[in-house]
Amino acid sequence: MSSETDTNSANSTVTEREDLSPWFLTLEDLEGPLTWNDFFQNENSVEIDVGCGRGLFLFNASEIHPDRNYLGMEIDFKEGRRGAKRLKKQERPNARVLGCDANRAFGEFVPEGTVSAIHVYFPDPWWKAKHHKRRLFTADFTTLIYKALKPGGLLHGWTDVFDYWQLMTGHIGEHGGFAELPAPEERAAEHHMDYQTSFERKKRMAGWPIYRGLWQKDG
């Protein structure tokens, strides 16, 4: 009797994880390098949001531009799944979240010269000096996203950390393969969801400055 009671108690605490495919996948779910037409089941252009978090940008952009495909990359699977749940609820056909390390995903799974735009919004600054090596933007990462972009493809980069802004723009400038374009101007939000990301909303409401950049791949 005790054993049966213990088993029932244990079973009652186990919550079956919701199946979010195809809105949330991991690299282990992929059989090899991505073929965008198969992945999205259409021939539309592809944009990638690196570090998509809870997916506010994915959610808004995929609604505004139904003729474009959006793939979010998120290393925190819990956060990525939260964003994917919203996409699933709307049955959004042109947005997906990939739980992954972006460097590995770009290096092994994203075909070169196939992406129309890459968005990097508010990457983790890893404040402590001993953790700076964990920062997303490095010379190697810059090379990876350059290879992924089509000729003329766009790179969007935003941060609220001036130190990170200098790091990001430094790597992009040193790479030499990007032309700097006029940065997007800050505009007043019309409602609570009218921000590029939830992190932008938080920082702007707190009065923090946002550093924004836009670059285009040469060629």
Beta strands, then each sheet from edge to edge (+ up, - down):
strand 1: 24-26
strand 2: 45-50
strand 3: 68-74
strand 4: 95-99
strand 5: 115-121
strand 6: 149-159
strand 7: 178-181
strand 8: 211-217
sheet 1: 1+ 4+ 3+ 2+ 5+ 6+ 8- 7+
end
